[in-house]
Amino acid sequence: MKALKTTRTLLHVLLVLTVAVLTVTGCSAPSGAPTIPPEDTFVIPFDDFENSGTDGLISLATGNQSNWNFAALVVGVWSTVIRVGLAVPVAAFRASFHNIPLQLPDGSWVWSYSVNVGGSIYTAKLHGQFITEGVHWAMNISKEGEYEDFQWYYGEHNLPGTDGFWILKKSPADPTDLVRIDWSRNISAGTHAITYTNIVPDGPENGGYIDTQYTKGIPYDHIWDLYNKSQDNHTYIEWSSTTGEGRVKNSNYFGDDDWHCWDSDRINVDCP
């Protein structure tokens, strides 16, 4: 009888320990700092398009390059807006990968560092916080004598880091919503997609977007759709990052719904 009582006591102790272990390992938040999403979730790879054989957007090769030049011009509009208007938040995001986070008392994490943009020094604080089934991010940027802890953007993504978004503000002087970035990626396949949408309240281009996909497809692995909201018009661009060959379609500009192609030297050619 005494042995039976001892056995029951041991089983009770084991049960309590098992429940405690499951509680700690099964219900707690992920350990360690969250992983910052890669750059291709935040920045459209304009360099892949621009550096396909020359140093700039406009082809310098002899011959007729009008198809490439038109595609480059349309892309260049978005490139200028992002590189000039969003230079500080983009630089701050890129610099975050080179810094070590610190855990705060509330369990969140912060990456604190300085970044030089155009000769000016900015202080950046990237906050990361695990939330239900994902991670919430917020970037606060300060510039001495001008503004402090301005939340330039925030975003969220799922725990696997395969799907998420960012919301960017225009500037500390005009803190209205500017751009929403939606992104997704297939980590095992090495493919990804990112879309910039204009969300300026009551703006004439609100709803305009540039949607880019890297698919590893053949013959074109880059598939872009640029939508001009005020003109209700699309420019479709597809090209190969391997050969530089590509094609463009815009019914308003070309007056038809056909593809217009260029070769590896960016010279106009008949489409296959």
N, C-alpha and C positions, 0 to 999 in steps of 0.2 A: 504493500500500500504506500509505504514511504517512497519506494522507487518510482511509482506512478506519479506521485505528487511532484517529485523532482523533475521527472520528464516533462510534465505540464508546465512547470516553471521555466525550464529551458526553452520549450517551444514558444512560450509567451515572450521571452526575451528576444529570441530570434525574430519573431513577428514584428516586435517593436523596432528592432534594428533594420529590418527589411523595409518597413514603411518609411523610416527616417532616410534611408539611402535613396529610395525612389523619390522622395520629396525633394531631396537636394539635387539629384541628377536629372530628374524628369520634368520638373516644373520651374526650374530657375531660368533666368535670362542667360543667353550665350555668354561664355566667359571671354575676357579680353576685349580689346577695342574693336569696333566694327571696321570692316575693310572699306576704304574709300573706293567708290566706283571708278573704273578706268577713264582715261581722258576721252575716249570715243563715246562716252555717255553724256558728255558736256560740250564738246567742241566738234563741229562739222569739219571733216578733213579736206579743207579747201586746197591744202598743199598737194594732195594727190592729183587734183585736177590741174592746178596751175603749173606744177613742175614736170609735167609730162613732155619734156623735150626742150623747153625754152625757159628763160628766166622770168617771164611775166605772163600775164593773162593773154595779151594779144600776140599772135604768132608773127614771127619775123621772117619766116621762110618765104621764098619767092613763089609766085603762083597765086591761085585764088584760094584763100583761106576763109572765105566769108561764113561758112557753116560753123567752123570752130570758133571764129571771132564772135559770132552772135551768141553762141552758147557761153563763151567765156565772159561776155559782157553781162549777161543775165546773172550768172554766178557771181560776178564781181560786185554787183549791187549788194547782195546779201553779205558777201565777204567784207565789204567796206563797213557796213552797218555793225557787224559783229566785232571786227577787229578794232575799229575806232570807238564805237559807242560802248562796247563791253570789254575794253582792254584791261581795265582794273580787275573785275571779277574773274575773267579768264586767266589772267596772270596769277591771281591769288589761288585759284583752283589748281593750276599746274604746280605751284610751289608747295602745295600741301603734301605731295607725295614724298618730299625730302625732309619731313619733320616728324618728330616723335610725339604722340599724344600723351596727355595727362588725364587721369581719371578724377572727376569731381565728386564731392560728397554725395550728390544725388544719383550717382551711378553713371552719369553721362560722361562723354569724353570730349576733350578740346585739344585742337592743334593750334598753337599760338606761334606766330612768326612774322617777320617783316618781308616785304617784297618791293622791289624797285621797278617802277613803271614810268618810262620816259623821264628818268632823272628824279622823280618824286618817290618818297618813301611812304609806304602804307603799312599799317599793322593789321594783320588778318587773324581772325579766330574762327576756325571751323569747328562747329559743335556737332557731335554725333551721338544719337540716343536710340537704343533699341526700343522698338514699339511692338505692338501686337503683329506678329508675322512679318516684321520688316525693320527698317532703320529710317529715322528722321534726321535730316541734315539741315544746318543753317550756317550761313557765312556772314559774320559781322566784320565790317572793315572800318578802320579809323584813319584819319589823316590829321596830324597835329595842327591845331589852329583853325581847322575847318569843320570837321565833324567827328563824332565818336560812336563806335559800335552801330554803324548803319547796317541793317540786315539787307545786304544786296541781293541775296537769293536764298531759297530754301528748297528742299525736295525730299522725296521719299522713294524707297524701293523695297522689293521683297527680300526675304532673307537669302535666297540663292544668288541675288544680284543679277537677275536676268531681265528685270522689267522695272521701270521707274520713271520719275519725272523731276523737273526743276522748274521753279518760277523765279524769273529775274525781274528786278526793279530797274527803272530807267536810270536814276542817279540820286544822290543825296539831296540835290537841289529840287528834284522833281520825282519823288518816291512813288510814282504810279507803276502799275504792272506794265511790263514791256514785252517779254517773250516767255512762252511756255515751251519747255523742251521735254518731249516724250522720247524715251529710248527703250530699246530691247536688244538682247544679244543671245546668241546660241553659243555658249562657251565651248562645247565640244566640237562644233562645226567651224568655229572661228568666224562666224558671220555676225553682222550687227546692223541696226537701223537707228536713225535719229531724226527727229522732226522738230524744227523751230516754227512756232506759230505766233503771229503777231496778236497780242492780247491787249493792246493799248485801248483803254476804255473810250468808246465813241470815236475812235480813230478811223480814217478812211480806209486803212489797210487792215483793220481788225478782221482776223480770219484768214489773212494771207499766210502762206507758209512755204517752207522749203523742206521737202521730205527726201532723205537720202538713205539708200540701202547698199550695203556691201554683201553680195550674195555668193561670190565665187562661181558665178555662172559663166557660161561660154556662149558667144564670144565676148559678152560684156558683163563685167562683174560689179560695176557701179550703175545703179538705177536711181535717177533723181527726178523729182517732180516739183517744179517751182510754180506756185499759184499766185498770180497778181489779182488781189481782191478787187481793186478799183476798176480793173478792166475785165474782170471775170474771165481770165485767160490763163491757160497752162503752158508752160514750157517743159517738155520732157527731154531729158538728156540721158543717154546711155553710153558708156565707154569702158574700154579695157585698161586697167592699170598696168597690164603687162606689155601690150603692144602700143598703147596710146590711140588706137583707132576708136572711133565713136560715131554717134549720130544724134541729131536734134530734131524736135518736132514742135512747131508753134503755128497754129492755123492763122492767127492774126498777122504774124510777121511774114510767113512764107505764102500765105494765101491758099494753102491746101492742107490736107491732113496727112501728108506723106512724111517719111523720114528723110533727112538730109545729112549725108555722111561725110566723114573725113578719114584720111589714111593715117599711118603712123607718123607722117611728116606734117599732119594737120592740113593737108591739101584736099580740096573738095574732090570727091569721087562719087560715082554712081553707087547707090546702096545695093547690096547683094539681094 
